[in-house]
């Protein structure tokens, strides 16, 4: 398996080079992308690297709100057993925004000592899918682009979220996409963010003012190791939230925080290399090689079955609106931002696919696993994606993607392909969690219900 656990020497070197660090956040990412774990003292760190750290089995079977899911198989049946997790190599990094000198270390369940929770570890699922591709001679190269909103920590007078104040004390009110002044107005935040990314070895690159007031996107450089790329995306989200908090703001990765403003997406860039690192999608043809088109065909054929992994929450589906730069159908095209799968322009050696479906609320590990599993299917079955869309993909869409949570939950639940690609054990836990969240969400009566029905029904 691709997972490489860190050595004791790595921890000792960090301690020697960082004598001021007092605390360590040990975290694992659950299926919802929520980091969960413990806060350790300095003298506890070496033991984690030497023999792992026990974590309860339920830690990987919780809802988004942190509730146990009894039929996940990780609660009463196993007595909430301790499962041993070990540090991921390269994950031990300072958290420069913390008041107490603190570092973080990411862990993953051990393949054997971590059972039964190992089967629910999203990082393990991605490693398994990557290993399957490598066994056939394909080495995935990936990068993530994550959009987010910078919000005030205090809601407005109606209790609703609002954009954070800028350097001049005002609030951004207009979109000003690609606006440079908008970036200047958050320069203190960006300076600390880039500094923290550099310290943690996260390859943060271009910053863009996006399609809504207070919305920002920063691209991450592609990595020849897809697992490393998603590790960095996970840590980047934590870093953005931490730096924003230090500046009195909230970084929001919710897919659709405002009904009248743009949603937030996570665009995933992917190509395949051979064992020597040569891009197998590289071609002077704008639509790439036959292998690229087979990869597109595979992703299109598995899109509905894996949509719950790309858009995991009820709010995720509010992002799908026509002419919003969020995709609506199983379509692909060349240098076309109105489709779900875009082959960007550029020199032949850079040819790759931009997957534009995921919300920023998706778990990067699970989204990447679904993308790569779809690609693998397309190659094995030599799937034909059909002709690329030219012009307005919204107007040409023949069959729209579902825009409700329950439909996509049932699609994943009934998918033979998903059971083969991801395993019944992982799906059993994941679907149990999502069913529990669906029941909780639908059972909650709130402001919209009162506003619509209190006096009219």
Order of alpha helices (4+ residues) and beta strands (2+ residues): alpha-beta-beta-alpha-beta-beta-beta-beta-alpha-beta-alpha-alpha-beta-beta-alpha-beta-beta-alpha-alpha-beta-beta-beta-alpha-alpha-alpha-alpha-alpha-alpha
